[in-house]
Amino acid sequence: MIQLDATHDPARRSWVGSANDPATDFPIQNLPYCMFSSGAEPARAGVAIGDGILDLEGALEAGLLAPSYASAIAGCRGTGLNALARLDRGALRALRLRLSELLRVEDDATGPHRDRLIVSARQAVLQLPMKIGGFTDFFASLHHTERGGRRTRPDNPVPANYRYVPIAYNSRASSVRVSGAAIRRPNGQWRRATGDVHFGPTEALDFELELGAFVGHSSVLGDPVPIDRAPDHIFGYCLLNDWSARDIQRWESVPLGPFLAKTLSTTVSPFVVTADALAPYRIAAAARPAGDPAPLPYLHAEADQRDGGLDLLLKASIQTEAMRTAGAPPHCVTTTNFKHMYWTVAQMIAHHTSNGCNIETGDLIGSGTTSGPTDESRACLAEITDGERPIALPNGESRTWLVDGDSVLFTGRAERPGFVPIGFGRCEGRILPAHA
């Protein structure tokens, strides 16, 4: 059941002035966690607020947080938010409430400490938020599946199993990088239209606009997670770019699915927006098209059907080298919404563990490309251009696939009447040339 409390109060304001700006991603109603460093010290846990970061270690040292959180906060130093993510849901809600109280305008306890509690986000170096042990990427958009299938299976674009099972593959945790890290164009093998098999830099580099979910509570090997308990295992969410080499992918994917076309790199945003922060933006799961089968019992829960969806606006923008040189901003090439997904995150977790496979703290779950029903909501270049119809950019350039020097920027924002909008920060990567 969705739980709303004082942390979601739209009237609440912060003594951090930038947090009260309507355009900020990080008002006091959000409070996402991150890992940051300043100077040569190891990264430590923080909470984004406006254009600043609240230092959790500093708040603890100032006596503003309960000693019971000391081991979890200390456990994050130099590693990731995993120690914090392992706390039970009640403890995390209590910590969120305490942080909201400390940051609101009416608070007096922080007065003597404010100068050292808040670090400017512009002066901080943001790190990968979690120590990631496993990375599973799903295929949750029926619209993405249909569009891709029309290219290779025009008579039957959706696989027979798709409407029954949340399809996924195991990707590479070691190549996940935080926003801002450069992406090296990969070399790979594929077959050209002439029939020649070729090895060299990919000629069809693409982005995939996705939502990522970080596992908080581990599960036990051999014990499936029931779907009505699946939300208890999610710590929070991030934006995720599943960079893809489409030419390599088409050649290698038969019969076992994608491999090197996907493991070149994955970019995630540095802030983990907690499941509790997103509670006001929960909606019903997407309605299934007429004639589609109902989810099997292990994938069905009334609560998940009622509020397992997320009303989350997602955008992808491209900035070319020429645009950057001219001072032109990134150009938005797609706008979609996570509410269109065929499968919910709870269904992904329930299926992932249905054979007894365990999930562990820090594991990353990708949603797959978040394409919606309209042409404007196609969430990767493979759909937008079909490899044949370049998109025009404002400066006269065009793109069928990404070229060296291009930057791709993802943003996400949750909005609902009566609540303060919250966002995810930037998820951005820039393409470097391939190695010779």
PEFEN-V965368 format. One record per residue. PSI is psi in whole degrees, 0 to 359 (NA if undefined). D_LAST is the distance of its C-alpha to the last C-alpha in Angstrom with 1 decimal. Layout:
psi->PSI d_last->D_LAST
psi->PSI d_last->D_LAST
//
This chain:
psi->138 d_last->54.3
psi->132 d_last->52.8
psi->117 d_last->54.1
psi->146 d_last->54.5
psi->195 d_last->55.9
psi->337 d_last->56.3
psi->341 d_last->52.6
psi->0 d_last->52.2
psi->118 d_last->55.1
psi->344 d_last->54.1
psi->348 d_last->56.6
psi->134 d_last->55.0
psi->159 d_last->53.6
psi->153 d_last->51.8
psi->349 d_last->52.5
psi->103 d_last->48.8
psi->321 d_last->49.4
psi->340 d_last->45.9
psi->346 d_last->46.4
psi->2 d_last->49.2
psi->126 d_last->47.1
psi->338 d_last->47.1
psi->350 d_last->43.5
psi->149 d_last->42.2
psi->341 d_last->40.3
psi->64 d_last->42.0
psi->176 d_last->45.8
psi->341 d_last->48.1
psi->353 d_last->48.3
psi->288 d_last->44.6
psi->56 d_last->43.9
psi->152 d_last->40.5
psi->155 d_last->39.2
psi->169 d_last->36.0
psi->129 d_last->34.6
psi->159 d_last->34.2
psi->155 d_last->34.0
psi->125 d_last->35.3
psi->210 d_last->34.7
psi->1 d_last->33.8
psi->154 d_last->35.9
psi->155 d_last->34.6
psi->147 d_last->34.3
psi->167 d_last->37.6
psi->141 d_last->39.0
psi->175 d_last->40.1
psi->126 d_last->41.5
psi->133 d_last->40.4
psi->112 d_last->43.4
psi->230 d_last->43.0
psi->21 d_last->40.5
psi->175 d_last->41.2
psi->124 d_last->40.7
psi->123 d_last->43.7
psi->112 d_last->43.1
psi->325 d_last->44.6
psi->319 d_last->45.0
psi->320 d_last->46.8
psi->323 d_last->49.1
psi->315 d_last->49.9
psi->330 d_last->50.7
psi->1 d_last->52.9
psi->19 d_last->54.9
psi->347 d_last->54.0
psi->151 d_last->52.6
psi->141 d_last->54.5
psi->338 d_last->53.9
psi->342 d_last->53.1
psi->357 d_last->49.7
psi->314 d_last->48.9
psi->323 d_last->47.2
psi->316 d_last->45.0
psi->317 d_last->43.9
psi->326 d_last->43.4
psi->343 d_last->41.4
psi->336 d_last->38.8
psi->124 d_last->38.0
psi->1 d_last->34.5
psi->287 d_last->33.7
psi->183 d_last->34.4
psi->10 d_last->37.3
psi->317 d_last->38.0
psi->324 d_last->41.3
psi->320 d_last->42.5
psi->337 d_last->41.5
psi->344 d_last->43.6
psi->149 d_last->46.8
psi->164 d_last->49.1
psi->324 d_last->49.4
psi->317 d_last->52.7
psi->322 d_last->51.4
psi->323 d_last->48.4
psi->320 d_last->50.8
psi->321 d_last->53.1
psi->318 d_last->50.2
psi->317 d_last->49.2
psi->318 d_last->52.8
psi->317 d_last->53.2
psi->320 d_last->50.1
psi->320 d_last->51.4
psi->319 d_last->54.8
psi->330 d_last->53.3
psi->352 d_last->51.3
psi->158 d_last->54.0
psi->321 d_last->56.1
psi->350 d_last->59.3
psi->138 d_last->57.9
psi->338 d_last->59.5
psi->330 d_last->58.1
psi->349 d_last->54.8
psi->305 d_last->56.4
psi->348 d_last->56.3
psi->357 d_last->52.7
psi->323 d_last->50.9
psi->328 d_last->49.2
psi->352 d_last->47.3
psi->324 d_last->46.9
psi->124 d_last->44.6
psi->135 d_last->41.2
psi->128 d_last->39.6
psi->331 d_last->36.7
psi->337 d_last->35.0
psi->354 d_last->35.3
psi->152 d_last->34.2
psi->118 d_last->30.8
psi->137 d_last->30.7
psi->171 d_last->29.3
psi->127 d_last->28.6
psi->333 d_last->32.3
psi->155 d_last->32.6
psi->112 d_last->31.5
psi->120 d_last->30.2
psi->324 d_last->31.1
psi->153 d_last->30.5
psi->114 d_last->29.1
psi->128 d_last->30.7
psi->126 d_last->29.8
psi->186 d_last->32.7
psi->61 d_last->33.2
psi->350 d_last->36.2
psi->117 d_last->36.4
psi->325 d_last->38.3
psi->319 d_last->37.3
psi->318 d_last->33.6
psi->315 d_last->34.4
psi->315 d_last->36.5
psi->319 d_last->34.1
psi->322 d_last->31.2
psi->330 d_last->33.7
psi->335 d_last->35.0
psi->321 d_last->31.7
psi->335 d_last->31.7
psi->65 d_last->35.4
psi->330 d_last->37.4
psi->342 d_last->40.7
psi->71 d_last->40.2
psi->334 d_last->37.4
psi->122 d_last->38.5
psi->149 d_last->38.3
psi->330 d_last->41.8
psi->349 d_last->41.3
psi->319 d_last->39.8
psi->357 d_last->43.2
psi->330 d_last->44.3
psi->134 d_last->41.4
psi->109 d_last->38.8
psi->142 d_last->35.6
psi->169 d_last->32.7
psi->157 d_last->29.8
psi->118 d_last->28.7
psi->196 d_last->25.4
psi->112 d_last->23.6
psi->330 d_last->25.4
psi->340 d_last->22.9
psi->13 d_last->20.3
psi->132 d_last->23.1
psi->154 d_last->22.7
psi->156 d_last->25.3
psi->137 d_last->25.4
psi->337 d_last->23.5
psi->139 d_last->20.5
psi->154 d_last->17.2
psi->122 d_last->15.3
psi->125 d_last->11.6
psi->128 d_last->10.7
psi->151 d_last->10.3
psi->152 d_last->8.8
psi->179 d_last->11.9
psi->136 d_last->14.4
psi->170 d_last->17.1
psi->128 d_last->19.6
psi->169 d_last->19.7
psi->335 d_last->23.1
psi->346 d_last->23.4
psi->347 d_last->23.5
psi->136 d_last->20.3
psi->129 d_last->18.3
psi->148 d_last->14.6
psi->129 d_last->11.4
psi->188 d_last->8.6
psi->136 d_last->8.6
psi->141 d_last->12.3
psi->8 d_last->14.4
psi->59 d_last->17.4
psi->133 d_last->16.9
psi->163 d_last->20.4
psi->160 d_last->22.7
psi->119 d_last->25.8
psi->112 d_last->28.7
psi->166 d_last->30.5
psi->136 d_last->33.1
psi->149 d_last->32.6
psi->132 d_last->35.5
psi->133 d_last->35.7
psi->133 d_last->38.1
psi->287 d_last->40.8
psi->130 d_last->43.3
psi->160 d_last->42.1
psi->169 d_last->43.9
psi->131 d_last->45.4
psi->128 d_last->43.7
psi->345 d_last->46.0
psi->111 d_last->47.5
psi->151 d_last->46.5
psi->116 d_last->46.5
psi->147 d_last->49.2
psi->328 d_last->48.1
psi->350 d_last->50.7
psi->352 d_last->49.4
psi->318 d_last->45.7
psi->335 d_last->45.7
psi->344 d_last->46.9
psi->357 d_last->43.5
psi->122 d_last->41.5
psi->314 d_last->41.0
psi->187 d_last->39.3
psi->156 d_last->36.7
psi->170 d_last->33.5
psi->150 d_last->31.2
psi->129 d_last->28.1
psi->110 d_last->25.0
psi->82 d_last->23.6
psi->137 d_last->20.2
psi->134 d_last->19.7
psi->100 d_last->17.2
psi->324 d_last->20.0
psi->317 d_last->18.5
psi->319 d_last->17.4
psi->315 d_last->20.8
psi->324 d_last->22.9
psi->323 d_last->21.6
psi->346 d_last->21.8
psi->343 d_last->24.9
psi->126 d_last->27.5
psi->358 d_last->29.5
psi->5 d_last->28.6
psi->180 d_last->27.0
psi->150 d_last->23.7
psi->266 d_last->21.4
psi->340 d_last->17.6
psi->342 d_last->18.1
psi->338 d_last->20.1
psi->4 d_last->19.1
psi->320 d_last->15.9
psi->152 d_last->18.3
psi->130 d_last->21.9
psi->133 d_last->23.5
psi->151 d_last->27.2
psi->153 d_last->29.6
psi->350 d_last->31.1
psi->134 d_last->34.7
psi->106 d_last->36.6
psi->118 d_last->39.3
psi->157 d_last->42.0
psi->325 d_last->43.8
psi->323 d_last->47.0
psi->330 d_last->45.7
psi->1 d_last->44.9
psi->318 d_last->48.4
psi->345 d_last->49.8
psi->13 d_last->47.1
psi->138 d_last->47.7
psi->177 d_last->48.9
psi->150 d_last->49.8
psi->151 d_last->47.2
psi->137 d_last->46.2
psi->137 d_last->48.8
psi->144 d_last->47.9
psi->151 d_last->48.4
psi->134 d_last->51.8
psi->345 d_last->51.8
psi->146 d_last->49.0
psi->148 d_last->50.0
psi->151 d_last->50.9
psi->143 d_last->48.7
psi->157 d_last->49.9
psi->323 d_last->52.1
psi->348 d_last->49.5
psi->12 d_last->47.4
psi->130 d_last->50.4
psi->137 d_last->52.2
psi->318 d_last->54.5
psi->321 d_last->53.1
psi->322 d_last->49.5
psi->328 d_last->50.7
psi->318 d_last->52.6
psi->33 d_last->50.0
psi->353 d_last->46.8
psi->168 d_last->45.0
psi->126 d_last->43.4
psi->93 d_last->43.9
psi->114 d_last->40.6
psi->127 d_last->39.1
psi->138 d_last->35.3
psi->146 d_last->33.2
psi->134 d_last->29.6
psi->152 d_last->28.5
psi->137 d_last->25.4
psi->117 d_last->24.8
psi->170 d_last->22.3
psi->320 d_last->20.9
psi->321 d_last->23.7
psi->318 d_last->26.3
psi->316 d_last->25.4
psi->324 d_last->25.7
psi->357 d_last->29.0
psi->17 d_last->30.3
psi->140 d_last->30.7
psi->164 d_last->30.9
psi->147 d_last->28.9
psi->125 d_last->30.3
psi->127 d_last->31.7
psi->349 d_last->30.6
psi->147 d_last->32.6
psi->123 d_last->35.6
psi->184 d_last->36.7
psi->136 d_last->39.0
psi->344 d_last->38.8
psi->346 d_last->42.4
psi->357 d_last->41.3
psi->138 d_last->39.8
psi->326 d_last->41.4
psi->141 d_last->41.2
psi->164 d_last->42.1
psi->322 d_last->40.4
psi->320 d_last->43.5
psi->324 d_last->43.2
psi->314 d_last->39.6
psi->316 d_last->40.8
psi->318 d_last->43.8
psi->319 d_last->41.8
psi->322 d_last->39.1
psi->2 d_last->41.8
psi->335 d_last->44.2
psi->7 d_last->43.5
psi->357 d_last->43.9
psi->132 d_last->40.3
psi->150 d_last->40.4
psi->150 d_last->38.6
psi->156 d_last->38.1
psi->128 d_last->38.2
psi->347 d_last->34.8
psi->144 d_last->33.6
psi->127 d_last->31.9
psi->119 d_last->33.1
psi->145 d_last->31.3
psi->341 d_last->33.4
psi->169 d_last->30.9
psi->128 d_last->30.5
psi->43 d_last->33.7
psi->143 d_last->34.4
psi->191 d_last->38.1
psi->339 d_last->40.4
psi->162 d_last->39.8
psi->326 d_last->37.1
psi->344 d_last->36.7
psi->19 d_last->36.0
psi->128 d_last->33.0
psi->25 d_last->30.5
psi->160 d_last->27.1
psi->330 d_last->25.5
psi->325 d_last->25.9
psi->317 d_last->29.6
psi->316 d_last->29.8
psi->344 d_last->28.0
psi->22 d_last->28.2
psi->3 d_last->24.9
psi->339 d_last->27.1
psi->93 d_last->29.0
psi->148 d_last->27.0
psi->143 d_last->28.7
psi->136 d_last->29.8
psi->159 d_last->29.2
psi->334 d_last->31.9
psi->9 d_last->30.2
psi->348 d_last->29.7
psi->166 d_last->26.1
psi->160 d_last->25.6
psi->128 d_last->23.4
psi->316 d_last->23.1
psi->169 d_last->20.1
psi->144 d_last->18.4
psi->165 d_last->16.0
psi->138 d_last->13.8
psi->343 d_last->16.5
psi->142 d_last->19.1
psi->142 d_last->21.3
psi->130 d_last->23.4
psi->127 d_last->26.8
psi->143 d_last->29.3
psi->156 d_last->32.9
psi->143 d_last->35.9
psi->133 d_last->39.6
psi->126 d_last->42.7
psi->144 d_last->45.9
psi->135 d_last->49.4
psi->134 d_last->52.7
psi->356 d_last->54.7
psi->158 d_last->51.7
psi->129 d_last->49.3
psi->146 d_last->45.8
psi->156 d_last->43.0
psi->184 d_last->39.3
psi->357 d_last->36.1
psi->194 d_last->34.3
psi->142 d_last->30.7
psi->105 d_last->27.8
psi->143 d_last->24.8
psi->148 d_last->21.0
psi->138 d_last->18.5
psi->127 d_last->15.1
psi->154 d_last->12.0
psi->155 d_last->8.8
psi->156 d_last->6.3
psi->146 d_last->3.8
psi->NA d_last->0.0
//
